[in-house]
């Protein structure tokens, strides 16, 4: 069996935080602008949602797990805070973003009715606004973890 070094666990947590922070910045600063100007923002949103989600969920879970594991081993509250900052996007998404996600997915998956463009655009804009919290939270967790483990 091999020994897991605390420094490598911290590095792994920071790496996972960096992936989530970078993803959040890319979505908020790049994809969001595209969603505002494409002819069919719903299809573009669905692509962004699916591809970003496949990176976001694992990076949040892995970064949180690494920081909580370090807290378990060291009882250093900085690791606990880093874990909580890493994890905060999950309940936020479930509580505040999931209703919008569900509505957008329902509209996207319903091919039998004509889409209300105004409603769809408003929902996409709402999603963009809500996404900013995850962008800021992910970046904060990343910066905090870097500073804490220096």
ZINORMO-V917246 format. One record per backbone hydrogen bond with DSSP energy under -0.5 kcal/mol. NH is the residue of the N-H (numbers start at 1). CO is the residue of the C=O. If there is no record, write none. Layout:
BEGIN
NH	CO
NH	CO
END
This chain:
BEGIN
5	3
9	5
10	6
11	7
12	8
13	9
14	10
15	11
16	12
17	13
18	14
19	15
20	16
21	17
22	18
23	19
24	20
25	21
26	22
27	23
28	24
29	25
30	26
31	26
32	27
34	30
35	31
36	32
37	33
37	34
38	34
44	40
45	41
46	42
47	43
48	44
49	45
50	46
51	47
52	48
53	49
54	50
55	51
55	52
56	52
57	53
59	55
60	56
61	57
62	58
63	59
64	60
65	61
66	62
67	63
68	64
69	65
70	66
71	67
72	68
73	69
74	70
75	71
77	75
79	76
80	76
81	77
82	78
83	79
84	80
85	81
86	82
87	83
88	84
90	87
91	87
92	88
93	89
94	90
95	91
96	92
97	92
97	93
98	93
101	97
102	98
103	99
104	100
105	101
106	102
107	103
108	104
109	105
110	106
111	109
117	115
120	116
121	117
122	118
123	119
124	120
125	121
126	122
127	123
128	124
129	125
130	126
131	127
132	128
132	129
133	130
134	130
135	131
136	132
137	133
138	134
139	135
140	136
141	137
142	138
143	139
144	140
145	141
146	142
147	143
148	144
149	145
150	146
150	147
END
